[in-house]
Amino acid sequence: MGGAVFAVIGVPLAWMLGPMVVNIVASVRGAPVLVPHSVRVVTLCVIGVFLGGSFTPDLLNRAGEWAVSLSLMVVFIPLITVIASYYYRRFAAFDSPTAMFSGAPGTLTAMVIIGGESGADERMIALTQGLRVVIVVFLMPIIVTLATATGPSSASFLPDGGPFAWLDGVLLFAAAIIGFGLARIFNLPASAMTGAMLASAALYLSGLVSWRPPDVALWVCLWVLGSAIGSRFSTVTAQTFFHVSRHAIAATAVVMSVSAVFAWVVSGFTGVAFLTTLLSFTPGGVAEMCLIAIAFDIDPAFVAVHHLVRIAILITAAPLAAKWLAARPA
């Protein structure tokens, strides 16, 4: 219903944002909304296959662009963490551990677990992290739509779908399953999406596969992820939700502003389109930002790698931050 209403009124990416908003309202009001984990895993694998199709041989020629932007990630992540955590301490009256893990730009599950071990309030971390994703995912499609409405569209980064080929379909299906399994073994971030992306990218780069899944699969992914984001708040009371949301909106606005500055700098140094760098540096959910890049055909490979590196840095640094907080005098 949410997707249909948003589509009628012309909201960008209506089949993700509509379900997201309606499910947020339903979950905060106590409705038992839930997207099964298995459904989300399948959806992430499909997104990974779409992403794999955006990897092309000319990526090696653009290695210099990636090196500059990825190196700035090392500066960007701690900076926005400090800025957001300061806001939560100063204006939301969070204690230091809760503020730090609330301000870190993802990932929700890891920040809740590691933050909880540091004595932080897990419920507040989950709520602020979830709200950050909601705010970013809601705003970015609107920003991209407004930015592209006045200018020519960029060159396509995704292969044409073409007629269905059984062999290609079977190979991509097998790649998604095998890639997911290997990613789980090696504990890669966003394993379902990352594994399917790397395995399918190998097929596309080798020339063994040229067929791309149809757009209807993309819209199903939008619908599932939008519903999944919205259903995260079923354990939160309406009073807590609205109290914390105003702080999350303010903190996320600051973070997005800093992201825009970094994106502008990277775009100026590398020549990569500003919208591409903006999607790469704005810290929404990994799968959601990649899905937005796919939907708007904004260099999905570039966007995916940057968000995966962001998560890898956070997962590596968060335990060290937890030890530092534990060692501080009370």
N, C-alpha and C positions, 0 to 999 in steps of 0.2 A: 504493500500500500504506500509506504513511504517513497519507494522508488518511482512508482507511477505518478504520485502527486508532484514530486520534484521534477519529473520529466515533463509533465504538462506545463508547469510554470517556468520551465527553461533553465533550471539550475544546472551548472556544469557537473559532469559525472553524477548525474541524478541517481543512478542505480547503486552508488556507494554512499553518497551523502544522505539520501532519503532514508534508507534503512538504518543508517547510523543515528540520525536524529530521532527517528521514531522509536528505536530500541533504547536510546538513552532515556527518553521520556517514560517508556514502559518500565524499564529496569528501576529507575528512581522511584516510581510509583509502586514498586513491589511486585511487578509481573514476573513470572518465572521464565524469563527469556534466556536462551542458551544456544550457542553454536557448538555442536559436538567437536571434540578435539580431532577426531579422524577426518571430519569434513574440512576443517581448517588445514590439516596436513595435505590433503589432496589438492586443495586450492593453492597452497604454497608451491607444490610441485608443478602445477600448471603454470603459475607465474614464472617459476624457474625456467621452464621450457621456452616461454615467450622471451625471457631475458637472454637465454642462450642464443636465440636467433639474431640478437643485436650485436654479437661479437663477430667482427669481420677481420680479414687479414691486415687491413690498414691500421689496426690498433697499434701495431709495433711502430709505425711511423709517427704515432702520436704519444710515444712514451714520455717525451719531454713535458708535454702538457700534464700528464698524470703525475709525474714526479713532483712538479711544483705544487699542485693542488693537494696531493696526498701528504706532502711534508708539512703543509700549513695546517692540516688536520691535527697534528701533534700540538700545535699552539692553540688552535681554535677550541678543542674539547675542554682542556682545563680552564680556559678563559671563561667560557660560557657557564661552566659548572660553578666557578667562583662567583660570577655575577648573579646567577639564579639562586644559589644557596645563600648569598648575602641578603637577597630580597626576602627569602622565606624566613631567615632569622630576624631580620629587621622589622618586617611588616606583618608577617603571619605568626610571629612568636614561636617558630619551630625551634626545638633544641638543635645543637650542631649536627649530630649524626642524621637526624631526620631531614634537616635542611640540605645537607650535602647530597644525600641519595635521592632527595626530591628534585634537586637542581641538576643532577647529572643527566645528560641528554640520551637516556635509554640505557639498557633495555629493561622493560618493566619487571620481568620475572627475576632477572639477576639482581637488580637493584633492591627489590623487596627481600630476597633471600639474604644477600650480603649485608644489607642495611639492618635487617632484623638481628643478625648475629652481632652487630655493633651496638645494639640497644636502641635502635631507631624505632619509630612508630611505623610498623609495616602498613597499616591501613592508610596513613597519610601519604606514604611513598606511593602506594598503588594508586591512590586517587589522583595525586598531582601528576604522576607519570601518565596515567590514562587520559587525564584532561589535556596534557600537552599534546598528545597524539591526536586527540579529537580536534583541538583548535587548529593545529597545523594542517591536518588532513582536510578540514573544512575550508580553510582559507586558501591553500595553495592552488586547487583547481580554479577558483575564482580569479586569483592573481594571474595565473597562466592564461586563462581565457581572455581577460582584459588586455594582457600584454600582447597576445597574438592577434587580437581583433583588428589592430591598426597596422599590422605589418604582414609581410609575406611569410608563409609557413616555411620551416626549415626543410632541408633534404630528409628523405625518409631513412631511418636507421634500421627499420624492420623489413625483412624480406616479404615479397608478395606471397599471399597465401597459395594461389594457384589451385588447380584441381587436386582433390584428395588422392594421396598415394598410400596404399596399404602398407608397403614396406617402410616408408618414412614414418607412418603412424606407429607401427610396431616398434621401430628402433627408438623413437622418442619416448614411447611408453616404457620400454626397457631401461632407457637411459635415466628416466626420472626415478624409477625404483632403485636401480643400482646406485645412482648418484646419492640418493637419500640415505641408503644404507651405509655407504662409505663415509658420508658426511657425519652420520651419527657415530661411527667408529672413531673418527678423528676429532670428534667434538667441535665441529665447525659451527660458527654462529648462524642462526636461522637455517638449520641443517636441511630441512625439506626443500626450501627454495634454493639455497646455495648449492647443494648436491645436484639437484636437477639442472640448475643453470650451468654448472661446470661440465656435466656429462653431455648435455645437449649442445653446448657451445663446441665441444670437441667434434661432435657429429657435423655441425654446420661448417666449422672451419676446415674439416677434412673433405668436405664436398659429398659425404655419404647421404646427407639429407638436405633437401631444399624446401620441402613443404612446411608451411606454418599453420598452427592451429587456427581455426576460424575465429572471427571477432566475437561470436556468441559465447565462446569459452571465456573471453576476456570480461564480458559483461556479467557472466555468472560469478567470476572471481570478485568483481566489484561488489556485487550483491552480498556475497558471503562475508567478505572482509568488513564491509560497512556494518552488517548485522553483528559481526563478532566484536567490533569496537564498541558499539552501542550497548552490548549485553554485559560489559565489564563492570557495570556499576550497580548490579543487583543487590549487593550486600551493603550499600551505602544509603543512609537515610537522606531524605530530601533536604533537611536542614544542614547537615554536614556538607552535602554536595554543593549547595548554593553558597555556603560560607567559604569553602575552599576554592570554588571555581573563580571567584573574583580575584583571588591572589594568583591562581594559575594563569588566568588571562593576562594579568599584568606582567608576570614573570616571563611568560611565553612571548609576549609582545617585545620585551627587551631582547630576549634570545633571538627572535626572528630578525630584529634590527641589526644585531651584531652579525648574524648569518649573512644578511644582505651586504654588509660592508666587506666581509671576507669574500663573498661571491663576486663582488665588483672588483676587488683586488686581483683575484685569480683570473677573472675574465680579461682584465687589462693586461696581465703579464703573459697569459697563454694564448689569448685569442679565442678561447672557447666561449660559446654564446652565454650571455648572462643568465638566461633562464635555466640553462643546463647546470651552471655552477650554483645557482640559487637552489634548485631542487637537490643538488648534491650536498649542500652545506646546511640546509634547513632540517633540524632534527625531528622529523616525524617518525612513525614506525617504519622499519626497514621495508617490509612487504608493501605497506601502503604507499610509500614514496616511490618505490620501484613500479608499482602498478600505475601510479599517476604518470610516471615517465613513459611507460608503455602506451597508456591511453592517449597521450598527447604526442607520442613519437618524439620524445626529447632525449636523444642519446641514452637509452636505457642502460647500456653497459657501463658508461661513465658514472651514471647515478648509482647503479647497484654496487659497484666496487667501492665507491666512497662511503656509502652507508654501511657496508659490511666491514670496512676498515674502522669506521667509527665505533661500531659495536665491539670489534676485536680489541681496540684500544681500551674501551671502557671495561670489558670483562677482565682484561689484564691488570688495569690500574685499580679497579674497585677493591679487590682484596687488600692491596697495599694501603689504600686510603682507610680501610676498616681497621687495619693494624695500627695505623698512625693515630686514629681516633681513640682506640682502646688504650694506647700508651700515654695519652694526654692525662694530666692530673684532673680529677673531677672538680 
